[in-house]
Amino acid sequence: DVNTELAEKVAAEIGGVACSCDITNTDSVIAALAKATVAHGPARILMNIAGIGTAKRVVGKDGNAAPLEDFARVINVNLIGSYNISRLFAADCVKLAPMEDGERGVMMFTASVAAFDGQVGQQAYSASKGGLVGMTLPMARDLAQHGIRVCTVAPGLFATPLMKQLPEPVQQSLAASIPFPSRLGKPEEFAQLAAHIVTNGHLNGEVIRLDGALRMAPR
C-alpha cells in the first residue's frame, strides 16, 4: 500500500507483513514482492486491490474540457499499475515448481460494476475497470501454459471505510437500490469469493459480478 501507516496497522491485526508499494513503479513492486517472499515464502497468490477514482464530466459546467491528466492518472494506477504488478508476479511464479495439479499460482483483479454500468462522470474509472475485465481472459489464456489462473471480481456497493464516510441517508438510499439482498455488501463476502477463486482450480478467465443483481442508473 502507498499508505504505510495504515498498512502496518492492518498487518498487525491479521499477522501479515506491511509493504510500502506503488504499483505504477516497477522498482517499488519488485521490492514489495521480495519483502513478501522473505516473510511468507514464494508468492503463488496475487490479489490486485489497489485503485483510485475521480468524477469528472467530459465537459465541465464552465464549458472546459476535463483535464487529461486526471483521466491518465486513474488509468495509470487502476489498469497499468495492476498489469505492472501482475506481470512481475507472473515472472516470479513461472520459476516455481508446479503443484500436484500443475498449478503454479493464481491472480485476481478487482474491477467494478462500473465496468458495465458506468455512471455520469465515471469515464476514467469505468475505462480502467473495463480494461481489467477485458484483460482477464487473454491473460488467463496467455498464462495457461505456465499453470497460472486469472480471474476478476466486479463488486457493487460495499460497506467500505470510504462508503461509511457518506451520510447515513445516502448509504441507506444506495443500499435500497440493490435488488437482493437490499443492503451494502460486506467486506467478508468479498473475501469469501476471493478465497473461493484461490481454492477452486477450475475457475479461470472469468469475471464475476458480486453485486446483489444491482444495475447502476446513469446518475
N, C-alpha and C positions, 0 to 999 in steps of 0.2 A: 504494500500500500504506500501511497505517497504521504499519507498521514501516519508517520511513525509512532506518534504518541498513542493514537487510538489503536493501531495495530498491536502494539505491545500490551495494551490493556486487554484486548480480546485474546491474544496469545496466552496471557497469564491465566485467563479464565478457562480456556479449553485445553491447556497443556500443549500449545503449539509453539512455533517459533515466528517471531516478527521479522519481516524483511522490508526495508525501505526500497521500493521498486517503482520506477517509471517505465511502464510497458512500451512507451514510444522510444525509449533509449536502449539500444542493444547492449551496451556495457552494463547498464543497470540491471537488465533482465538476466544476463549471464551471471552476474554476482549474486542475485537473488536465488537463482536455481542452484548455484554452488552451495550457498548457505543452507538451503533446504535439504540438499543431498547430504551434507555433513550431519545435519540434525536427524534426518529420518531415513537415510539411505537413498538409493537411486529412485528417481521420481517415475512413477507409472501412471499417475493421475494428475490431470490439469483441469482446474475449474476457472474459466475465464469469467470473472465477475465485474472487473473494473469498467466504469462507464460514466459519462457526463452527458448533460443535455443543455439545450438552450431553446428558448421560444422566440423566434423571430419571423415576422411576416416577410414575404419576398419583397414587398414594397411597404414601408412603414407609413404611419399616419402623417409623417412630414413629407411624404412623397418621394423619399430617397430609397434607393435600393439597399437591401440588407447588407451589412458588412461581410465581405467574402471570408475574412479571417475567422469569423465566428463559425461559419459552416465548416471551414477547413479544420478547425481545432476539434470539433466533435467527430468528424470523420477520422482524424489522425489518432485520437485516443480510442474510440469505440471499435473502429474497423481495422485500421492499420496497426494499432497497438496490439489488438487481440491476435492478429495474424503474426505479428513480430514474435510475441512470446510463444505462440503455438509452433512456429517453425523451429525455434530454438529448442523447445521441449522435445519436439519430434526427432530432431537431430541427435539428442541425447538418448532418446528412447530406443531408436533403432539399434543402438550399440548393446542393449541389454539382451540377455538370453530370453527366449520366449518361454512363457509358462506352458502348462500341460496342454492347453487348447490352442497353442500357437500365438496367443495374445501377448503383446508387449506392453500395451498401455491404452488409455482412453482419455480423450479430452472433451470438454463440454463448453460450448459458448452460451452466453446469456444474451438472448435477443430481447424482444418485447412484442406485445400485441401491436405496438406502433409500427412494426414492420409490415403489418397487414392493414391496420385501421388508423393510419396516421391522422392526427388532428391538425387543425389550422395552426400554423406556426411551427410545426414539427418537421419541417423538410429535412433539416440536418440530422436530427435524431432518428427519424424513420429511415432515411437513406443509410445511415450507419448500421442500424439493426437489420434492415433489409439485406445489406451486404453480408452480414453474418449468416442469415438464412440462406442466401444464395451460395455461400461458400461451403456450407455444410456437406452436401452430397459430393461435390467434386473433390473436396479434401478427404472425405471418407474413402472414396474410390482411389485416390492418389496414394493414401497410406495403407490401403488394404494389404498390399504386398508385404508390408512390414508388420502386420498384425496390430495396427493401431486403429481403434474405433473413434469416430467423431459424431457427436450429437449436439443438438441445440435445444434449449428450453426458452420458450417465449412467454414469460409471465405477464399476468394482467395487473390488477391493482392489489398491492400487498401492504400490510401494516409494517412498513419500514420506519426507521427513525425520521427519514425525510418526510414521509407521509404524515407522521404524527405531529409534524410542525404546523400542519394546516389546521384551521379552526375546526372544532368538533362538528358543527353543522355541515361543513364541506365534506369531511370524512364520511359522515352518515349518508350524505347525498350520493357520493361516489359508490359506497357500499350498496345502496339501494339500486344502482344501475346494473348490478351483477345479477343475472337470472337466478342461478342457484349454485352454491349457497349465497344468499344475499348478504354478504359480509366481505370484508377485505381478506385477502389470502394471508395465511400465517407463514412466517419465515420457516417454521419447521416443515410445512408442506412442500416448500421449495426444496428444502434439504432432503426430504424423503424421496422426491423424484430424482434429485441429483445422485443420491446413494443407489437408487434402483438402476439408473443408467450405468453406473460403475459395475454393478453386480450382474446385470443381465447381458450376457455376452452376445445375444442376437440383436440387440439394439445398436444400429449403426446407420449413419447417413440420414438420420431422422430429425425433424423439427417437431417438438411437442408443445402445444399451447397449454398453459396452465392458468386458466382464467375464469372458470365457472361459467363458460358459454358467453362471456362478455364480447360484445362488438361495439367498439367505441364510436360515439357520434362525431360529426365533423368538429364540434367545439364543446 
